[in-house]
Amino acid sequence: MSGPGADWLIVVDPQAIFAAQDSAWGSPFFAEAMPRIRALADAFGDRVLVTRWMPTADRTTSWGDYFAAWPFADQPPSDPLFALVPDAEGLSPLPTLDLPTFGKWGREIEEIIGRGAHVVLAGVSTDCCVLSTALAAADAGAHVTVAADACAGSTAENHAAAIHVMGLYPPQITISDTEAVLAARTVR
């Protein structure tokens, strides 16, 4: 589908559980980030991959303690909490990549986009799944750009802290914004 040097947008977990204001995990910034995510997806066309976090991790591992701490999220994968928000439907021509991990980078993504790809990350939560995905992607040799204004953190402080941490990994991780990512795509 692609090879080294190809550009992809990975939209991390644009799901109801992270968008709903009444969810314990809802980001107050999700609604603000979503139009930027849509603009990026429109620019990347068929090179968009959307992920979803699913509560399918093995409960005999540390995930058991995790779900004990967050029982509201210990629901079957078919629960509406895990559905894409309506604005995220149709962002990608590909099926969603559903994983039971914070970080989405791994064999599954590399099989779709190839090793050494350049990826732009957007999504939620900046201070959990986006951060975990960015660091794993950098470790795997991907070139990562984080569109910071197309990410939504759990709080403004946690978003800023996560952006700061990811910014400590140049040149593998670059912090940018939607406008600059879109401008770079029009120059090509």
Contact map, one row per residue, 1 for C-alpha under 8 A:
11100000000000000000000000000000000000000000000000000000000000000000000000000000000000000000000000000000000000011100000000000000000000000000000000000000000000000000000000000000000000000000
11110100000000000000000000000000000000000000000000000000000000000000000000000000000000000000000000000000000000011100000000000000000000000000000000000000000000000000000000000000000000000000
11111100000000000000000000000000000000000000000000000000000000000000000000000000000000000000000000000000000000001111100000000000000000000000000000000000000000000000000000000000000000000000
01111100000000000000000000000000000000000000000000000000000000000000000000000000000000000000000000000000000000000111110000000000000000000000000000000000000000000000000000000000000000000000
00111110000000000000000000000000000000000000000000000000000000000000000000000000000000000000000000000000000000000001110000000000000000000000000000000000000000000000000000000000000000000000
01111111000000000000000000000000000000000000000000000000000000000000000000000000000000000000000000000000000000001000110000000000000000000000000000000000000000000000000000000000000000000000
00001111100000000000000000000000000000000001001000000000000000000000000000000000000000000000000000000000000000000000111100000000000000000000000000000000000000000000000000000000000000000000
00000111110000000000000000000000000000000001001110000000000000000000000000000000000000000000000000000000000000001000111100000000000000000000000000000000000000000000000000000000000000000000
00000011111000000000000000000000000000011001001110000000000000000000000000000000000000000000000000000000000000000000001111000000000000000000000000000000000000000000000000000000000000000000
00000001111100000000000000000000000000000000000111100000000000000000000000000000000000000000000000000000000000000000001111000000000000000000000000000000000000000000000000000000000000000000
00000000111111000000000000000000000010000000000111100000000000000000000000000000000000000000000000000000000000000000000011100000000000000000000000000000000000000000000000000000000000000000
00000000011111000000000000000000000000000000000001110000000000000000000000000000000000000000000000000001000000000000000011111000110000000000000000000000000000000000000000000000000000000000
00000000001111100100000000000000000000000000000001111000000000000000000000000000000100000000000000000000000000000000000000111000100000000000000000000000000000000000000000000000000000000000
00000000001111110110000000000000000000000000000001110000000000000000000000000000000110010000000000000000000000000000000000110000000000000000000000000000000000000000000000000000000000000000
00000000000011111110000000000000000000000000000000010000000000000000000000000000111110000000000000000000000000000000000000000000000000000000000000000000000000000000000000000000000000000000
00000000000001111111000000000000000000000000000000000000000000000000000000000001111110000000000000000000000000000000000000000000000000000000000000000000000000000000000000000000000000000000
00000000000000111111001011000000000000000000000000000000000000000000000000000000110000000000000000000000000000000000000000000000000000000000000000000000000000000000000000000000000000000000
00000000000011111111001011100100000000000000000000000000000000000000000000000000000000000000000000000000000000000000000000011000000000000000000000000000000000000000000000000000000000000000
00000000000001111111101011110110000000000000000000000000000000000000000000000000000010000000000000000000000000000000000000000000000000000000000000000000000000000000000000000000000000000000
00000000000000011111111001100000000000000000000000000000000000000000000000000000000000000000000000000000000000000000000000000000000000000000000000000000000000000000000000000000000000000000
00000000000000000011111001110000000000000000000000000000000000000000000000000000000000000000000000000000000000000000000000000000000000000000000000000000000000000000000000000000000000000000
00000000000000000001111101000000000000000000000000000000000000000000000000000000000000000000000000000000000000000000000000000000000000000000000000000000000000000000000000000000000000000000
00000000000000001111111111000000000000000000000000000000000000000000000000000000000000000000000000000000000000000000000000000000000000000000000000000000000000000000000000000000000000000000
00000000000000000000011111000000000000000000000000000000000000000000000000000000000000000000000000000000000000000000000000000000000000000000000000000000000000000000000000000000000000000000
00000000000000001110001111100000000000000000000000000000000000000000000000000000000000000000000000000000000000000000000000000000000000000000000000000000010000000000000000000000000000000000
00000000000000001111111111110100000000000000000000000000000000000000000000000000000000000000000000000000000000000000000000000000000000000000000000000000010000000000000000000000000000000000
00000000000000000111100011111100000000000000000000000000000000000000000000000000000000000000000000000000000000000000000000011000000000000000000000000001111000000000000000000000000000000000
00000000000000000010100001111110000000000000000000000000000000000000000000000000000000000000000000000000000000000000000000000000000000000000000000000001111000000000000000000000000000000000
00000000000000000000000000111111100000000000000000000000000000000000000000000000000000000000000000000000000000000000000000000000000000000000000000000001110000000000000000000000000000000000
00000000000000000110000001111111110000000000000000000000000000000000000000000000000000000000000000000000000000000000000000010000000000000000000000000011100000000000000000000000000000000000
00000000000000000010000000011111111000000000000000000000000000000000000000000000000000000000000000000000000000000000000000000000000000000000000000000000000000000000000000000000000000000000
00000000000000000000000000001111111100000000000000000000000000000000000000000000000000000000000000000000000000000000000000000000000000000000000000000000000000000000000000000000000000000000
00000000000000000000000000001111111110000000000000000000000000000000000000000000000000000000000000000000000000000000000000100000000000000000000000001111000000000000000000000000000000000000
00000000000000000000000000000111111111000000000000000000000000000000000000000000000000110000000000000000000000000000000000000000000000000000000000000100000000000000000000000000000000000000
00000000000000000000000000000011111111100000000000000000000000000000000000000000000000000000000000000000000000000000000000000000000000000000000000000000000000000000000000000000000000000000
00000000000000000000000000000001111111110000000000000000000000000000000000000000000000000000000000000000000000000000000000000000000000000000000000001100000000000000000000000000010000000000
00000000001000000000000000000000111111111000000000000000000000000000000000000000000000000000000000000000000000000000000001100000000000000000000000000100000000000000000000000000000000000000
00000000000000000000000000000000011111111100000000000000000000000000000000000000000000110010000000000000000000000000000000000000000000000000000000000000000000000000000000000000000000000000
00000000000000000000000000000000001111111110000000000000000000000000000000000000000000000000000000000000000000000000000000000000000000000000000000000000000000000000000000000000000000000000
00000000100000000000000000000000000111111111000000000000000000000000000000000000000000000000000000000000000000000000000000000000000000000000000000000000000000000000000000000000010011000000
00000000100000000000000000000000000011111111100100000000000000000000000000000000000000000011000000000000000000000000000000000000000000000000000000000000000000000000000000000000000000000000
00000000000000000000000000000000000001111111100000000000000000000000000000000000000000000010000000000000000000000000000000000000000000000000000000000000000000000000000000000000000000000000
00000000000000000000000000000000000000111111100000000000000000000000000000000000000000000000000000000000000000000000000000000000000000000000000000000000000000000000000000000000000001001000
00000011100000000000000000000000000000011111111100000000000000000000000000000000000000000000000000000000000000000000000000000000000000000000000000000000000000000000000000000000000000000000
00000000000000000000000000000000000000001111111100000000000000000000000000000000000000000001000000000000000000000000000000000000000000000000000000000000000000000000000000000000000000000000
00000000000000000000000000000000000000000001111100000000000000000000000000000000000000000001110000000000000000000000000000000000000000000000000000000000000000000000000000000000000000000000
00000011100000000000000000000000000000000001111110000000000000000000000000000000000000000001000000000000000000000000000000000000000000000000000000000000000000000000000000000000000000000000
00000001111000000000000000000000000000001001111111000000000000000000000000000000000000000011110000000000000000000000000000000000000000000000000000000000000000000000000000000000000000000000
00000001111000000000000000000000000000000000001111100000000000000000000000000000000000000001011110000000000000000000000000000000000000000000000000000000000000000000000000000000000000000000
00000000011111000000000000000000000000000000000111110000000000000000000000000000000000000011011110000000000000000000000000000000000000000000000000000000000000000000000000000000000000000000
00000000011111000000000000000000000000000000000011111000000000000000000000000000000000000000000111100001000000000000000000000000000000000000000000000000000000000000000000000000000000000000
00000000000111100000000000000000000000000000000001111100000000000000000000000000010100000000000111100000000000000000000000000000000000000000000000000000000000000000000000000000000000000000
00000000000010000000000000000000000000000000000000111110000000000000000000000000010000000000000001111100000000000000000000000000000000000000000000000000000000000000000000000000000000000000
00000000000000000000000000000000000000000000000000011111100000000000000000001000010000000000000001111000000000000000000000000000000000000000000000000000000000000000000000000000000000000000
00000000000000000000000000000000000000000000000000001111100000000000000011111000000000000000000000010000000000000000000000000000000000000000000000000000000000000000000000000000000000000000
00000000000000000000000000000000000000000000000000000111110000000000000000001000000000000000000000110000000000000000000000000000000000000000000000000000000000000000000000000000000000000000
00000000000000000000000000000000000000000000000000000111111000100000000000000000000000000000000000011000000000000000000000000000000000000000000000000000000000000000000000000000000000000000
00000000000000000000000000000000000000000000000000000001111110110000000000000000000000000000000000000000000000000000000000000000000000000000000000000000000000000000000000000000000000000000
00000000000000000000000000000000000000000000000000000000111111111010000000000000000000000000000000000000000000000000000000000000000000000000000000000000000000000000000000000000000000000000
00000000000000000000000000000000000000000000000000000000011111110000000000000000000000000000000000000000000000000000000000000000000000000000000000000000000000000000000000000000000000000000
00000000000000000000000000000000000000000000000000000000011111111000000000000000000000000000000000000000000000000000000000000000000000000000000000000000000000000000000000000000000000000000
00000000000000000000000000000000000000000000000000000000001111111100000000000000000000000000000000000000000000000000000000000000000000000000000000000000000000000000000000000000000000000000
00000000000000000000000000000000000000000000000000000000111111111110000000000000000000000000000000000000000000000000000000000000000000000000000000000000000000000000000000000000000000000000
00000000000000000000000000000000000000000000000000000000011111111111000000000000000000000000000000000000000000000000000000000000000000000000000000000000000000000000000000000000000000000000
00000000000000000000000000000000000000000000000000000000001011111111100000000000000000000000000000000000000000000000000000000000000000000000000000000000000000000000000000000000000000000000
00000000000000000000000000000000000000000000000000000000000001111111110000000000000000000000000000000000000000000000000000000000000000000000000000000000000000000000000000000000000000000000
00000000000000000000000000000000000000000000000000000000001000111111111011000000000000000000000000000000000000000000000000000000000000000000000000000000000000000000000000000000000000000000
00000000000000000000000000000000000000000000000000000000000000011111111000000000000000000000000000000000000000000000000000000000000000000000000000000000000000000000000000000000000000000000
00000000000000000000000000000000000000000000000000000000000000001111111000000000000000000000000000000000000000000000000000000000000000000000000000000000000000000000000000000000000000000000
00000000000000000000000000000000000000000000000000000000000000000111111111000000000000000000000000000000000000000000000000000000000000000000000000000000000000000000000000000000000000000000
00000000000000000000000000000000000000000000000000000000000000000011111111000000000000000000000000000000000000000000000000000000000000000000000000000000000000000000000000000000000000000000
00000000000000000000000000000000000000000000000000000000000000000000011111100000000000000000000000000000000000000000000000000000000000000000000000000000000000000000000000000000000000000000
00000000000000000000000000000000000000000000000000000010000000000010011111100000000000000000000000000000000000000000000000000000000000000000000000000000000000000000000000000000000000000000
00000000000000000000000000000000000000000000000000000010000000000010011111110000000000000000000000000000000000000000000000000000000000000000000000000000000000000000000000000000000000000000
00000000000000000000000000000000000000000000000000000010000000000000000111111010000000000000000000000000000000000000000000000000000000000000000000000000000000000000000000000000000000000000
00000000000000000000000000000000000000000000000000000010000000000000000001111110000000000000000000000000000000000000000000000000000000000000000000000000000000000000000000000000000000000000
00000000000000000000000000000000000000000000000000000111000000000000000000111110010000000000000000000000000000000000000000000000000000000000000000000000000000000000000000000000000000000000
00000000000000000000000000000000000000000000000000000000000000000000000000011111011000000000000000000000000000000000000000000000000000000000000000000000000000000000000000000000000000000000
00000000000000000000000000000000000000000000000000000000000000000000000000111111111000000000000000000000000000000000000000000000000000000000000000000000000000000000000000000000000000000000
00000000000000010000000000000000000000000000000000000000000000000000000000000111111000000000000000000000000000000000000000000000000000000000000000000000000000000000000000000000000000000000
00000000000000111000000000000000000000000000000000000000000000000000000000000011111000000000000000000000000000000000000000000000000000000000000000000000000000000000000000000000000000000000
00000000000000111000000000000000000000000000000000011100000000000000000000001111111100000000000000000000000000000000000000000000000000000000000000000000000000000000000000000000000000000000
00000000000000110000000000000000000000000000000000000000000000000000000000000111111110000000000000000000000000000000000000000000000000000000000000000000000000000000000000000000000000000000
00000000000011110000000000000000000000000000000000010000000000000000000000000000011111111000000000000000000000000000000000000000000000000000000000000000000000000000000000000000000000000000
00000000000001110010000000000000000000000000000000000000000000000000000000000000001111111000000000000000000000000000000000000000000000000000000000000000000000000000000000000000000000000000
00000000000000000000000000000000000000000000000000000000000000000000000000000000000111111000000000000000000000000000000000000000000000000000000000000000000000000000000000000000000000000000
00000000000000000000000000000000010001000000000000000000000000000000000000000000000111111000000000000000000000000000000000000000000000000000000000000000000000000000000000000000000000000000
00000000000001000000000000000000010001000000000000000000000000000000000000000000000111111110000000000000000000000000000000000000000000000000000000000000000000000000000000000000000000000000
00000000000000000000000000000000000000000000000000000000000000000000000000000000000111111111000000000000000000000000000000000000000000000000000000000000000000000000000000000000000000000000
00000000000000000000000000000000000000000000000000000000000000000000000000000000000000011111100000000000000000000000000000000000000000000000000000000000000000000000000000000000000000000000
00000000000000000000000000000000000001001100000101000000000000000000000000000000000000011111100000000000000000000000000000000000000000000000000000000000000000000000000000000000000000000000
00000000000000000000000000000000000000001000111111000000000000000000000000000000000000001111111000000000000000000000000000000000000000000000000000000000000000000000000000000000000000000000
00000000000000000000000000000000000000000000010100000000000000000000000000000000000000000111111000000000000000000000000000000000000000000000000000000000000000000000000000000000000000000000
00000000000000000000000000000000000000000000010111000000000000000000000000000000000000000001111100000000000000000000000000000000000000000000000000000000000000000000000000000000000000000000
00000000000000000000000000000000000000000000000011000000000000000000000000000000000000000001111110000000000000000000000000000000000000000000000000000000000000000000000000000000000000000000
00000000000000000000000000000000000000000000000011110000000000000000000000000000000000000000011111000000000000000000000000000000000000000000000000000000000000000000000000000000000000000000
00000000000000000000000000000000000000000000000011110000000000000000000000000000000000000000001111100000000100000000000000000000000000000000000000000000000000000000000000000000000000000000
00000000000000000000000000000000000000000000000000111100000000000000000000000000000000000000000111110000000000000000000000000000000000000000000000000000000000000000000000000000000000000000
00000000000000000000000000000000000000000000000000111101000000000000000000000000000000000000000011111001000000000000000000000000000000000000000000000000000000000000000000000000000000000000
00000000000000000000000000000000000000000000000000001111100000000000000000000000000000000000000001111100000000000000000000000000000000000000000000000000000000000000000000000000000000000000
00000000000000000000000000000000000000000000000000001100100000000000000000000000000000000000000000111111000000000000000000000000000000000000000000000000000000000000000000000000000000000000
00000000000000000000000000000000000000000000000000001000000000000000000000000000000000000000000000011111000000000000000000000001110110000000000000000000000000000000000000000000000000000000
00000000000000000000000000000000000000000000000000000000000000000000000000000000000000000000000000001111100000000000000000000001111111010000000000000000000000000000000000000000000000000000
00000000000100000000000000000000000000000000000000100000000000000000000000000000000000000000000000101111110010000000000000000000100110000000000000000000000000000000000000000000000000000000
00000000000000000000000000000000000000000000000000000000000000000000000000000000000000000000000000000011111111000000000000000000000011011000000000000000000000000000000000000000000000000000
00000000000000000000000000000000000000000000000000000000000000000000000000000000000000000000000000000001111111000000000000000000000000011000000000000000000000000000000000000000000000000000
00000000000000000000000000000000000000000000000000000000000000000000000000000000000000000000000000000000111111100000000000000000000000000000000000000000000000000000000000000000000000000000
00000000000000000000000000000000000000000000000000000000000000000000000000000000000000000000000010000000111111110000000000000000000000000000000000000000000000000000000000000000000000000000
00000000000000000000000000000000000000000000000000000000000000000000000000000000000000000000000000000001111111111100000000000000000000000000000000000000000000000000000000000000000000000000
00000000000000000000000000000000000000000000000000000000000000000000000000000000000000000000000000000000111111111110000000000000000000000000000000000000000000000000000000000000000000000000
00000000000000000000000000000000000000000000000000000000000000000000000000000000000000000000000000000000001111111100000000000000000000000000000000000000000000000000000000000000000000000000
11000000000000000000000000000000000000000000000000000000000000000000000000000000000000000000000000000000000111111100000000000000000000000000000000000000000000000000000000000000000000000000
11100101000000000000000000000000000000000000000000000000000000000000000000000000000000000000000000000000000011111110100000000000000000000000000000000000000000000000000000000000000000000000
11110000000000000000000000000000000000000000000000000000000000000000000000000000000000000000000000000000000011111111100000000000000000000000000000000000000000000000000000000000000000000000
00110000000000000000000000000000000000000000000000000000000000000000000000000000000000000000000000000000000001001111100000000000000000000001110000000000000000000000000000000000000000000000
00111000000000000000000000000000000000000000000000000000000000000000000000000000000000000000000000000000000000000111110000000000000000000001111000000000000000000000000000000000000000000000
00111111000000000000000000000000000000000000000000000000000000000000000000000000000000000000000000000000000000001111111000000000000000000000011000000000000000000000000000000000000000000000
00011111000000000000000000000000000000000000000000000000000000000000000000000000000000000000000000000000000000000001111100000000000000000000011110000000000000000000000000000000000000000000
00000011110000000000000000000000000000000000000000000000000000000000000000000000000000000000000000000000000000000000111110000000000000000000011110000000000000000000000000000000000000000000
00000011110000000000000000000000000000000000000000000000000000000000000000000000000000000000000000000000000000000000011111000000000000000000000111100000000000000000000000000000000000000000
00000000111100000000000000000000000000000000000000000000000000000000000000000000000000000000000000000000000000000000001111100000010001000000000111100000000000000000000000000000000000000000
00000000111100000000000000000000000010000000000000000000000000000000000000000000000000000000000000000000000000000000000111110000010000000000000001110110000000000000000000000000000000000000
00000000001111000000000000000000100010000000000000000000000000000000000000000000000000000000000000000000000000000000000011111100010000000000000000000111000000000000000000000000000000000000
00000000000111000100000000100100000000000000000000000000000000000000000000000000000000000000000000000000000000000000000001111111110000000000000000000011100000000000000000000000000000000000
00000000000110000100000000100000000000000000000000000000000000000000000000000000000000000000000000000000000000000000000000111111110000000000000000000011110000100000000000000000000000000000
00000000000000000000000000000000000000000000000000000000000000000000000000000000000000000000000000000000000000000000000000111111111000000000000000000011110001100110000000000000000000000000
00000000000000000000000000000000000000000000000000000000000000000000000000000000000000000000000000000000000000000000000000011111111000000000000000000000110001101110000000000000000000000000
00000000000000000000000000000000000000000000000000000000000000000000000000000000000000000000000000000110000000000000000000011111111100000000000000000000000000000000000000000000000000000000
00000000000110000000000000000000000000000000000000000000000000000000000000000000000000000000000000000111000000000000000000011111111110000000000000000000000000000000000000000000000000000000
00000000000100000000000000000000000000000000000000000000000000000000000000000000000000000000000000000110000000000000000011111111111111000000000000000010000000000000000000000000000000000000
00000000000000000000000000000000000000000000000000000000000000000000000000000000000000000000000000000010000000000000000000000111111111100000000000000000000000000100010000000000000000000000
00000000000000000000000000000000000000000000000000000000000000000000000000000000000000000000000000000111000000000000000000000001111111110000000000000000000000000000000000000000000000000000
00000000000000000000000000000000000000000000000000000000000000000000000000000000000000000000000000000111100000000000000000000000111111111000000000000000000000000000000000000000000000000000
00000000000000000000000000000000000000000000000000000000000000000000000000000000000000000000000000000010100000000000000010000000011111111100000101000000000000000000010000001000000000000000
00000000000000000000000000000000000000000000000000000000000000000000000000000000000000000000000000000000000000000000000000000000001111111110000000000000000000000000010000000000000000000000
00000000000000000000000000000000000000000000000000000000000000000000000000000000000000000000000000000010110000000000000000000000000111111111000000000000000000000000000000000000000000000000
00000000000000000000000000000000000000000000000000000000000000000000000000000000000000000000000000000000110000000000000000000000000011111111111100000000000000000000000000000000000000000000
00000000000000000000000000000000000000000000000000000000000000000000000000000000000000000000000000000000000000000000000000000000000001111111111100000000000000000000000000011000000000000000
00000000000000000000000000000000000000000000000000000000000000000000000000000000000000000000000000000000000000000000000000000000000000111111110000000000000000000000000000000000000000000000
00000000000000000000000000000000000000000000000000000000000000000000000000000000000000000000000000000000000000000011000000000000000000011111110000000000000000000000000000000000000000000000
00000000000000000000000000000000000000000000000000000000000000000000000000000000000000000000000000000000000000000011000000000000000000001111111000000000000000000000000000010000000000000000
00000000000000000000000000000000000000000000000000000000000000000000000000000000000000000000000000000000000000000011111000000000000000001111111100000000000000000000000000010000000000000000
00000000000000000000000000000000000000000000000000000000000000000000000000000000000000000000000000000000000000000001111000000000000000001100111110000000000000000000000000111000000000000000
00000000000000000000000000000000000000000000000000000000000000000000000000000000000000000000000000000000000000000000011110000000000001001100011111000000000000000000000000011100000000000000
00000000000000000000000000000000000000000000000000000000000000000000000000000000000000000000000000000000000000000000011110000000000000000000001111100000000000000000000000001111000000000000
00000000000000000000000000000000000000000000000000000000000000000000000000000000000000000000000000000000000000000000000111000000000001000000000111110000000000000000000000001111100000000000
00000000000000000000000000000000000000000000000000000000000000000000000000000000000000000000000000000000000000000000000111000000000000000000000011111110000000000000000000000011110010000000
00000000000000000000000000000000000000000000000000000000000000000000000000000000000000000000000000000000000000000000000001000000000000000000000001111110000000000010000000000011110000000000
00000000000000000000000000000000100100000000000000000000000000000000000000000000000000000000000000000000000000000000000000000000000000000000000000111111000000000000000000000000110000000000
00000000000000000000000000000000110110000000000000000000000000000000000000000000000000000000000000000000000000000000000001100000000000000000000000111111000000000000000000000000110000000000
00000000000000000000000000000100100000000000000000000000000000000000000000000000000000000000000000000000000000000000000001111100010000000000000000111111100000000000000000000000000000000000
00000000000000000000000000111100100000000000000000000000000000000000000000000000000000000000000000000000000000000000000000111100000000000000000000001111110000100000000000000000000000000000
00000000000000000000000000111100000000000000000000000000000000000000000000000000000000000000000000000000000000000000000000011110000000000000000000000011111101100000000000000000000000000000
00000000000000000000000011111000000000000000000000000000000000000000000000000000000000000000000000000000000000000000000000001110000000000000000000000001111101100000000000000000000000000000
00000000000000000000000000110000000000000000000000000000000000000000000000000000000000000000000000000000000000000000000000000000000000000000000000000000111111100000000000000000000000000000
00000000000000000000000000000000000000000000000000000000000000000000000000000000000000000000000000000000000000000000000000000000000000000000000000000000111111110000000000000000000000000000
00000000000000000000000000000000000000000000000000000000000000000000000000000000000000000000000000000000000000000000000000000000000000000000000000000000001111111000000000000000000000000000
00000000000000000000000000000000000000000000000000000000000000000000000000000000000000000000000000000000000000000000000000000110000000000000000000000000111111111100000000000000000000000000
00000000000000000000000000000000000000000000000000000000000000000000000000000000000000000000000000000000000000000000000000001110000000000000000000000001111111111110000000000000000000000000
00000000000000000000000000000000000000000000000000000000000000000000000000000000000000000000000000000000000000000000000000000000000000000000000000000000000111111111000000000000000000000000
00000000000000000000000000000000000000000000000000000000000000000000000000000000000000000000000000000000000000000000000000000010000000000000000000000000000011111111100000000000000000000000
00000000000000000000000000000000000000000000000000000000000000000000000000000000000000000000000000000000000000000000000000000110001000000000000000000000000001111111110000000000000000000000
00000000000000000000000000000000000000000000000000000000000000000000000000000000000000000000000000000000000000000000000000000110000000000000000000010000000000111111111000000010000000000000
00000000000000000000000000000000000000000000000000000000000000000000000000000000000000000000000000000000000000000000000000000000000000000000000000000000000000011111111100000000000000000000
00000000000000000000000000000000000000000000000000000000000000000000000000000000000000000000000000000000000000000000000000000000000000000000000000000000000000001111111110000000000000000000
00000000000000000000000000000000000000000000000000000000000000000000000000000000000000000000000000000000000000000000000000000000001001100000000000000000000000000111111110001110000000000000
00000000000000000000000000000000000000000000000000000000000000000000000000000000000000000000000000000000000000000000000000000000000000000000000000000000000000000011111111001110000000000000
00000000000000000000000000000000000000000000000000000000000000000000000000000000000000000000000000000000000000000000000000000000000000000000000000000000000000000001111111001000000000000000
00000000000000000000000000000000000000000000000000000000000000000000000000000000000000000000000000000000000000000000000000000000000000000000000000000000000000000000111111111100000000000000
00000000000000000000000000000000000000000000000000000000000000000000000000000000000000000000000000000000000000000000000000000000000000000000000000000000000000000000001111111100000000000000
00000000000000000000000000000000000000000000000000000000000000000000000000000000000000000000000000000000000000000000000000000000000000000000001000000000000000000000000011111100000000000000
00000000000000000000000000000000000000000000000000000000000000000000000000000000000000000000000000000000000000000000000000000000000000000100111100000000000000000000000011111100000000000000
00000000000000000000000000000000000000000000000000000000000000000000000000000000000000000000000000000000000000000000000000000000000001000100001111000000000000000000011111111110000000000000
00000000000000000000000000000000000000000000000000000000000000000000000000000000000000000000000000000000000000000000000000000000000000000000000111000000000000000000011011111111000000000000
00000000000000000000000000000000000000000000000000000000000000000000000000000000000000000000000000000000000000000000000000000000000000000000000011110000000000000010011000001111100000000000
00000000000000000000000000000000000000000000000000000000000000000000000000000000000000000000000000000000000000000000000000000000000000000000000011110000000000000000000000000111110110000000
00000000000000000000000000000000000000000000000000000000000000000000000000000000000000000000000000000000000000000000000000000000000000000000000001111100000000000000000000000011111110000000
00000000000000000000000000000000000100010000000000000000000000000000000000000000000000000000000000000000000000000000000000000000000000000000000000111100000000000000000000000001111111000000
00000000000000000000000000000000000000000000000000000000000000000000000000000000000000000000000000000000000000000000000000000000000000000000000000000000000000000000000000000000111111100000
00000000000000000000000000000000000000000000000000000000000000000000000000000000000000000000000000000000000000000000000000000000000000000000000000000000000000000000000000000001111111110000
00000000000000000000000000000000000000010000000000000000000000000000000000000000000000000000000000000000000000000000000000000000000000000000000000100000000000000000000000000001111111111000
00000000000000000000000000000000000000010010000000000000000000000000000000000000000000000000000000000000000000000000000000000000000000000000000000000000000000000000000000000000011111111100
00000000000000000000000000000000000000000000000000000000000000000000000000000000000000000000000000000000000000000000000000000000000000000000000000000000000000000000000000000000001111111110
00000000000000000000000000000000000000000000000000000000000000000000000000000000000000000000000000000000000000000000000000000000000000000000000000000000000000000000000000000000000111111111
00000000000000000000000000000000000000000010000000000000000000000000000000000000000000000000000000000000000000000000000000000000000000000000000000000000000000000000000000000000000011111111
00000000000000000000000000000000000000000000000000000000000000000000000000000000000000000000000000000000000000000000000000000000000000000000000000000000000000000000000000000000000001111111
00000000000000000000000000000000000000000000000000000000000000000000000000000000000000000000000000000000000000000000000000000000000000000000000000000000000000000000000000000000000000111111
00000000000000000000000000000000000000000000000000000000000000000000000000000000000000000000000000000000000000000000000000000000000000000000000000000000000000000000000000000000000000011111
